[in-house]
Amino acid sequence: MEQLFSEISIWLLLGLFFLGAGAFTLSTISGGGGALLQIPILNFLIGASKTAQVINLGSFISRPSRIIIFWKYINWKVFWYYVPSAMLGALLAAWLFAEVKIYWIQIVVGLFLISTFFQYRFGKKERSFQVKLWYFIPLGFFISMIGTFTGGMGPILNPFLLNVGIDKEELIGTKSAQSFFLGIAQIGSYTYFGLMTKELWILGSAIGLGAIVGNLIGKQLLKRMSKLAFRRWLITIMVLSGIILIAKAISKL
């Protein structure tokens, strides 16, 4: 283990720490997307084959802090509709990790995220379509599968949470609780199927520790934001996430 630490640059670990802190500060004030925004940077720093595992591990390490910070805001009804199918989707995705190509699905999801700019009139409109609680069952399965492959799909859940009446702290808290249990399935599956190495544990931990700091900073910033400002940040990150997903998918076609 000491030899492994000596082989990993301290500057890389510090860079990942600050990347996690910055991404999750932004993620807290914009309803998610921190993981997805890290993908291009991590692809460059550590290679695309390691990115999904490192992002999902870093996110998982940070989630208990977010759950504690936003505990009183969690919507447990949505949680229980979403989590069981999400964990099943993560298990299946990890099993298929090296076999399935999802580029066209990423393009469709990316276009949907970009369209939220027009759906919500850049935050002026509170809801854009009707959502029922049972929608979160198939959503959990789909989002967890794509997120396990790519390393981040949180923003696609945001329009559905907004349209069921969940906003700001309640949105962050509910997603954090859902994502924690999804992370158990993801990291457990990666480990079981031999997709995690000691190097990836170290790199993911560096991001996770930074993300904890980002959660604390983001919580303070979120307190000062209006609901309109929050929705505008959320929509901005969804659009950027959509562009990243499409660009990543096209580069692989």
C-alpha positions, 0 to 999 in steps of 0.5 A, a space after each residue: 500500500 505504501 508503494 502504491 501511495 508513492 506511485 500516485 502523485 500528491 499533486 493529483 490527490 490534492 487536485 482531486 480533493 479541490 475538484 471534489 470540493 468545488 464540484 460538490 459546492 456547486 452541486 449543493 446549490 444547483 440540485 446535483 450535477 457535480 459528478 457529471 461535471 467532473 467527467 471531462 476533467 477526470 477523463 483527462 487526469 486518470 483516463 475514461 476507464 477509471 472515471 465512473 468508479 472514482 466519481 461514484 466512490 467519491 460521491 458515496 463517501 460524501 453522501 453521509 455528510 449531506 444526509 446529516 446536513 439535510 436530514 429534516 428535509 428528506 421526502 421519504 415517500 419519494 425515497 421509498 418509491 425510488 431506492 429499491 429499483 435504483 439498487 436493482 438497476 445499479 447491480 445489473 449495470 455493474 454486471 454489464 459494465 464492460 459489455 453495454 454501449 449506451 451512447 444513443 441513450 446518453 444523447 437522448 438524455 442530454 437533449 432532455 436536460 437541455 430542453 429544461 431551459 425552455 420547459 421552465 423558462 429559465 426558472 420562471 415556471 415552477 412545474 412543466 409536466 405532471 409527475 406521479 409518485 409511481 414514476 420514480 420506480 422506473 426512473 430509479 432503475 433507469 437513472 441508476 443503470 446509466 449513472 453506474 455506466 457513466 459516473 453521474 446522472 443526478 441532474 435527470 432526476 431534477 425535473 421530476 422532483 420539481 414537478 412533484 413539488 420538491 424544491 431547494 433543501 428538500 430536493 437536495 436532502 431527498 436526492 442525497 438519501 436516495 443516492 446513498 443507498 444507490 451508492 451501496 449497490 454501485 460500489 458493492 457491485 464494482 467491488 464484487 465484479 472486480 472493477 475496483 483497484 487499490 488505486 481507484 479507492 485512493 483516488 475516489 477517497 480524495 474526491 470524497 473528502 473534498 466533496 464533504 467540504 463542498 457540501 458544508 460550503 454549499 449548505 451555507 450558500 443555499 441558505 441565502 438563495 431564493 427559490 427562483 435563484 435555486 431553480 436557475 442554478 439547477 436549470 443551468 447545471 442541467 443544460 451543461 450536464 446535457 451538453 457534456 453527455 452529448 459531447 461524451 457520447 458523440 466522441 465514442 460513436 
